Amino acid sequence: MNKKVIEYFMTPISILGVGCLDQIVNYIKPMAFRKALIVSDKILVEMKLIDKLTDVLKSAGVFYIIHDDVSPNPTIPQVDYGLKLFQDNGCDFLISFGGGSPHDCAKAIALLATNGGEIKNYVGLNKSKKTSAPLIAINTTAGTGSELTRFCVITDEKNHIKMTITDWHVTPIIAVNDAELMLGMPPSLTAATGMDALTHAIEAYVSTNATPVTDCKALKAIELIAGYLKAAFLNGSDIHAREMMVYAEYLAGIAFNNASLGYVHALAHQLGGMYNLPHGLANSIMLPYVVDYNRHAVPHHYAAIARALGKDTKDLSDEAAALLAVTAIKELAQDLNIPKTLSEVRGFNEKDIPTLAANALKDICCVTNPRQGPQEEIEGILRSAI
């Protein structure tokens, strides 16, 4: 009998529910935090959405400073600048406010605040020695799952690559998912982040490291996304749809945090690094093409995904049902006005495909993909998406 030890990673405290942002003071006060570095982006500051957070902090007597110079693909200089702000202003904890980009930037800052060195030194699996500075992650999108995971992705602009850090030390101590903060999300962002969550759930479910614990969460996330993403896209004020998408991205986050991911993310990371393509959009474009490639390896898994996406697979073989999963993903993406091909990506050059494929194979996400292929096959996936 083969023995397999399962590790399960999860943020210690999660707060979910409409209007739950106000509850964070009940956790901050007992921890005796004095001053926060808030990591966000300029849009959320200009929209004054961040005021909902700062008002809560002011009422609790917690001082703060804001680092809002975070791009959709956070960079090494943005991390380094945030670290300087953290240290120079005597901050003792961090709050990330936004989507995956502020969360990832804050994770990197928190890691360096206690471990030192450069963020590139932590690429790979569990390279740090010390627990990160305390981080509270507050979501304003329903997609990345970054508020509860041990993953952190930072862009190396000089080499046009995304660096993936997988380290349990970067896991936030508190994750906050308040659907009220997501009511102002534009349709395009709702679509991209929702498809990002779908990618997390699908890749976690077919991962070679999947378990019954992650499977149930992944499938439920897929069901919720199939049921509510389009509604949230069509009507951003639909608070019920927003809340259900919160649960979907949260469940998907738990699933991939423990089962890991696959070729979609490995390729999306390279597209983001090379062309500064937003992560959710990169995943959205590549998802059906990777599923089409993978379905031959685990057709029974993709048959279950097709059912979770609402397809009738009765009397179909696993192979035929698995093909329906590809169809369902493409139909959903079309309903959400997601670009269908890489040709629609600004700056994309077919000549970059060998480099993109070679770098993707170095990404840690590749390890748990259900079908392992040489560089030529990875290049084939990219070419199929042109």
C-alpha positions, 0 to 999 in steps of 0.5 A: 500500500502506497502511503501519501501524507496530505498537508492542508493549508488554510488562513487561520481566520476567515470572515465572510458575509455582506457587511462583514468588513466592520468586524475586522476591528474585533480581531485587530484590537486584541492583537494590539496592532498599532500601525498598518501599511495598507497595500492597494491600488490607485483606482480603489483610492480614487473611487474612495472604496478604500475609505470604507476600510480607513473609516473602520481603522480610524474608529478603532484608533489604528494608524495607517499609511497607504501604498497604492502604487500597485499595478495589475501585475505587481513588480519587484520595485513596487514590492521594494518601495512598499517594504521601505514604507513599512520599515520607515514608518514603523508599521507592525502589520499589513492590510491588502485591499483589492484583488490578487495584485495588492494581495500578492504585493503585500505578501511579498512585502510581509515576507521580506519584512521578516526574512530579508533579502530579495523577493527573487530569492524565495521563488519556488517552494517554502524558501523562507525561514521565518513567519511573515509580518502579519497580513490581513487580506481584504477582497474587492474582487471575487476571483483570485483566492489570494486572500487565503492562499500560500501563493504569491506571484511577482513580475520581474519586468527586466526578464519579462517573467512572473516569479511564483512563490509558494510558501506557507509563511505568506498565508494571511492571518485573516481573510475578509470577503465582503460582497458589498465591496464588490458591487462597483466592479465593472463587468469586464473585471467581474468576468475576468476574476470569475473565470480566474476562480473557475480556472482555480477550481478546474485545475485543482479538481484535475490536479495530481495532488487532489484529495476528497477534501479539495474535490468537494470544494472545487466542484461546488465552486464550479457549480456556483460559478456556473449558476451566478457569474453571468448574473453578477456580470449582467447586473453588478448590483445583484448582491445575492449573485455577488455573495455567491461568487464570494463563496465560489472564489473562496472554495476554489481558493481552498481547493487550489491552495492545497491541490495546486494548479496546472498548465493554465496558470503556468502559461498565464503567468508567462503571458502576464510577464511578457505582455503585462496581460491581467492574470484573470484574462490570461487564464480565461483565454487559455483555459479551454485550450488546456482543458482540451489538451488535458481531457484525454488524460483524465476524461472522467474528471472532466466529465464531472466538471461538465456536469458541474457546469450544467451540461447533461452527460446522461448516456455519454461516455466519459470522453464525450462528456469531457468534450462538453466541458470544453464547450461549456467553458467556451460558451460561458466565456462568450457570454462574458465577452472574454477574448477567444484567442491570443491574437486579440492580446496586444503585443502578442507575437507568435515568435515568442511561443518557444520562450513562453513554453520554455518558461512555463515548464519552469513554473511550479504549477506544471508539477501537478498538471494531469498530463505532462508534455514536452516543450513541443506540446506546450507550444502546441497549446499556445498555437491552438489558442492563436 
